Amino acid sequence: MKTLDWHDNWYPKEEETMNVYLISDTHLNHKQIATYCDRPADFTERIIKNWKSTVKPEDLIIHLGDVAIGKKADVEETLKSLPGKKILIRGNHDRQWSNLRWMSAGFDFACDGMIFRGCWLTHHPSDALPLGCDLNLHGHLHNIWHGFHPNDPKAEGKDESYKTWETKQLKHPWQRLFAIEYTAYKPVNFDSFVSKPEKYQATGPRKDLTS
């Protein structure tokens, strides 16, 4: 039996007026990530500005995990200032709060995995696809194609992501990496991301990075 798709119960009329966006690994105010991923010093401000200039209140934005670091009150204030109907797929840096707690903090819905438009949405790359899914959209690996910062624990080669960097390809051909470092710190339209993975280096590095 086909697994129920979150998208199955939507009405076409609603989709005519609602844009759907993806974002992941924002890590707002996370200084270590700024170092490990070679992000600009003002990456938090850039992400917030880009979110607000892209997403409208009536739009849907799905966050693939690892939201923010900081005091709970500050995280809540930031989340509630961001427009759109917000869904969170919890990441490894989000486990300090339950899904319900994230919903009270500003997300309209939070979970650990979700089927949407035939795609399995997770934070970590998935090793399997639920019945009825063609792709796994995930985050977690950041700008993996650029390698690792010397201080990044993953640079020791013990993490599975090291193999991804070494082979310059994801483990499965149906995986699609959303790395905000490769989207200019902007949310991306869901359908655009799925249909043009090369544009966002979702399946591997651009040829000019490896030539």
C-alpha positions in Angstrom: 0.0 0.0 0.0 1.3 3.5 -0.9 2.5 5.5 2.0 0.3 8.6 2.4 1.9 11.7 0.9 1.6 14.9 2.9 0.7 16.5 -0.4 -2.2 14.1 -1.1 -4.7 16.1 1.0 -4.0 19.5 -0.6 -6.5 21.2 -2.8 -5.4 22.5 -6.2 -7.0 25.9 -5.6 -4.7 26.4 -2.6 -1.6 25.5 -4.6 -2.4 28.2 -7.2 -1.7 30.9 -4.7 0.9 29.2 -2.5 4.6 29.0 -3.4 6.6 26.2 -1.7 10.3 26.7 -0.7 13.1 24.7 0.7 15.8 25.7 3.1 18.2 23.8 5.3 21.1 24.1 7.8 20.6 27.8 8.5 22.5 27.4 11.8 21.6 30.9 12.8 24.2 32.5 15.1 26.3 29.3 15.0 29.9 30.6 15.0 31.6 27.2 14.5 29.6 26.5 11.4 30.7 29.9 10.0 34.3 28.6 10.4 33.8 25.0 9.3 31.8 26.0 6.2 33.6 29.2 5.4 30.5 31.3 5.7 30.6 35.1 5.6 30.6 36.7 9.1 27.1 38.1 8.5 25.6 34.8 7.2 22.8 34.9 9.8 21.7 38.4 8.7 21.9 37.3 5.0 19.7 34.3 5.6 17.1 36.3 7.4 17.1 39.0 4.8 16.8 36.6 2.0 14.0 34.6 3.7 12.0 37.8 4.2 12.5 39.0 0.7 11.6 35.7 -0.9 8.9 34.1 1.2 5.4 35.7 1.5 3.1 35.1 4.5 0.8 32.8 2.4 3.8 30.7 1.1 5.0 27.4 2.6 8.7 26.9 3.5 10.1 23.5 4.5 13.2 23.6 6.7 15.3 20.4 6.4 16.9 20.9 9.9 19.5 22.5 12.0 17.8 25.8 12.6 19.7 28.0 15.1 22.0 28.2 18.1 21.3 30.5 21.0 18.9 31.4 23.8 15.4 29.9 23.5 13.8 33.3 23.7 16.0 34.7 20.9 15.4 31.7 18.6 11.6 32.0 19.1 11.7 35.8 18.4 13.6 35.2 15.2 11.4 32.3 14.0 8.2 34.2 14.7 9.5 37.2 12.7 10.0 35.1 9.5 7.1 35.0 7.0 5.4 31.9 5.6 3.8 28.7 6.9 6.8 26.9 8.3 7.5 23.2 8.5 10.6 21.7 10.2 12.3 18.4 9.6 14.4 18.2 12.8 18.2 17.9 12.4 20.9 16.7 14.7 21.2 20.2 16.2 17.5 20.5 16.8 17.1 17.5 19.2 17.2 19.7 22.3 13.6 20.4 21.7 10.7 18.1 20.9 8.7 18.5 17.7 5.9 20.0 19.7 8.3 22.5 21.4 9.5 23.6 17.9 5.9 24.1 17.0 5.3 26.4 19.9 8.5 28.3 19.0 7.3 29.3 15.6 6.9 26.3 13.3 3.5 25.4 12.1 4.5 21.7 12.0 7.6 19.8 13.0 8.6 16.1 12.4 11.6 13.9 11.8 10.8 12.9 8.2 8.0 13.7 5.7 6.8 12.6 2.3 5.9 15.6 0.0 5.2 15.5 -3.7 6.8 12.1 -4.1 10.0 13.1 -2.2 11.2 11.8 1.1 12.3 14.8 3.2 14.9 14.2 5.9 17.8 16.0 7.5 20.5 13.3 7.2 20.8 11.5 3.8 18.5 8.5 3.9 19.6 5.0 2.9 16.1 3.9 1.8 13.1 5.4 0.2 9.5 4.9 1.4 7.2 3.3 -1.1 6.0 5.8 -3.7 9.0 8.1 -3.4 11.5 8.8 -6.1 13.9 11.2 -4.4 15.4 11.9 -1.0 15.8 15.6 -0.4 18.1 16.2 2.6 20.6 18.6 4.2 23.3 18.0 6.7 26.3 17.8 4.4 26.7 21.5 3.8 29.2 22.6 1.1 30.8 19.1 1.0 32.2 19.5 -2.5 34.6 22.2 -1.2 36.2 19.7 1.2 36.7 20.3 5.0 38.1 23.1 7.1 41.1 21.9 9.0 39.3 22.3 12.3 36.2 20.4 11.2 36.0 17.0 13.0 34.8 15.5 9.8 38.2 16.2 8.2 39.6 13.3 10.2 37.9 10.9 7.7 35.9 9.0 10.3 32.5 10.5 9.2 30.6 9.0 6.3 30.5 12.5 4.8 34.2 12.3 4.3 33.6 9.5 1.7 31.1 11.7 0.0 33.7 14.4 -0.4 36.4 11.9 -1.5 34.2 10.3 -4.2 32.6 13.6 -5.2 29.2 11.9 -5.3 26.3 11.1 -2.9 25.8 7.5 -1.8 22.6 6.9 -3.8 21.6 8.4 -7.2 18.2 9.4 -5.8 19.6 11.6 -3.1 19.5 15.4 -3.5 21.6 17.6 -1.1 20.2 21.0 -0.2 23.3 23.1 0.9 22.5 26.7 1.7 26.1 27.6 1.0 25.3 26.6 -2.7 22.1 28.6 -2.9 23.6 32.0 -1.9 22.0 31.6 1.5 18.5 31.8 0.0 15.4 29.6 0.1 14.8 27.8 -3.2 11.5 27.1 -4.9 10.7 23.4 -4.3 10.0 22.5 -7.9 13.0 24.4 -9.2 15.3 22.5 -6.8 13.9 19.2 -7.9 14.0 19.9 -11.6 17.4 21.6 -11.7 19.6 19.9 -9.2 22.8 20.7 -11.0 22.1 24.5 -10.5 22.3 24.0 -6.8 25.0 21.3 -6.8 22.5 18.9 -5.3 24.0 15.8 -6.9 27.6 16.7 -7.0 30.1 19.6 -7.6 29.9 21.8 -10.7 32.4 20.7 -13.3 34.3 23.9 -12.9 35.0 22.9 -9.3 36.7 19.7 -10.3 38.4 20.6 -13.5 
